[in-house]
Amino acid sequence: MTAHAALRVDAHQVRRLPFPSCPECHAVLIAAAASAHVSEHDVRHAWLCEDCGHAFTTTVRLSFREPRRSEPALS
């Protein structure tokens, strides 16, 4: 079984985000032990597996898009 988190992108779209797993014992990890915004576009997460004690990091690359323009109001 694969665990996923859901992120609502807008009113009509839900994006599924898989939880990471430990590279040593493959246990599913729910929350990072620590997170740091390391650059304008990067967030680094430090993970610690509670099952086997393995520690590792992952980096998430953030991308920003221009917000959608609103539909013009109907008169």
C-alpha positions as CSV (number, residue, x, y, z in Angstrom):
1,M,0.0,0.0,0.0
2,T,1.2,3.5,-0.8
3,A,0.4,6.4,1.4
4,H,-0.5,9.8,-0.2
5,A,-1.3,13.2,1.0
6,A,-3.7,15.4,-0.9
7,L,-3.0,19.0,-1.9
8,R,-5.9,21.1,-3.2
9,V,-4.5,23.1,-6.1
10,D,-7.7,24.9,-7.0
11,A,-11.4,24.3,-6.6
12,H,-11.5,21.5,-9.2
13,Q,-8.1,19.9,-9.0
14,V,-6.5,17.7,-6.3
15,R,-2.8,16.8,-6.6
16,R,-1.7,13.6,-4.9
17,L,1.7,13.7,-3.1
18,P,3.3,10.5,-2.1
19,F,4.8,10.2,1.4
20,P,8.6,9.4,1.3
21,S,9.8,6.0,2.5
22,C,13.0,5.1,4.3
23,P,15.7,4.1,1.8
24,E,16.9,1.5,4.3
25,C,13.8,-0.3,5.6
26,H,11.1,1.2,3.3
27,A,8.9,2.3,6.2
28,V,6.5,5.1,5.2
29,L,7.5,8.4,6.8
30,I,4.7,10.9,7.6
31,A,6.5,14.1,8.8
32,A,10.0,15.4,8.5
33,A,12.1,15.9,11.6
34,A,13.1,19.3,10.4
35,S,12.6,21.5,7.3
36,A,14.6,24.6,6.1
37,H,14.0,27.1,3.3
38,V,17.6,26.9,1.9
39,S,17.2,29.1,-1.2
40,E,14.5,31.1,-3.1
41,H,13.2,27.8,-4.7
42,D,14.5,25.0,-2.4
43,V,13.2,23.5,0.8
44,R,15.3,20.8,2.5
45,H,13.7,18.2,4.7
46,A,15.6,16.1,7.3
47,W,14.0,12.7,7.9
48,L,14.6,10.2,10.7
49,C,13.1,6.7,10.4
50,E,11.5,5.7,13.7
51,D,11.6,2.0,12.6
52,C,15.4,1.7,11.9
53,G,16.9,5.0,12.9
54,H,18.2,5.9,9.4
55,A,18.6,9.7,8.8
56,F,18.5,11.3,5.4
57,T,17.5,14.5,3.6
58,T,15.4,15.4,0.6
59,T,15.1,18.7,-1.3
60,V,11.9,20.0,-2.8
61,R,12.1,22.5,-5.6
62,L,9.4,25.1,-5.5
63,S,8.0,26.5,-8.7
64,F,5.9,29.6,-8.8
65,R,3.4,30.5,-11.4
66,E,1.6,33.8,-12.1
67,P,-1.8,33.7,-10.6
68,R,-4.7,33.3,-13.1
69,R,-6.5,36.4,-14.0
70,S,-10.0,36.7,-12.8
71,E,-12.9,36.4,-15.2
72,P,-14.4,39.8,-16.0
73,A,-17.5,40.6,-13.9
74,L,-20.8,40.3,-15.8
75,S,-22.8,43.4,-15.8
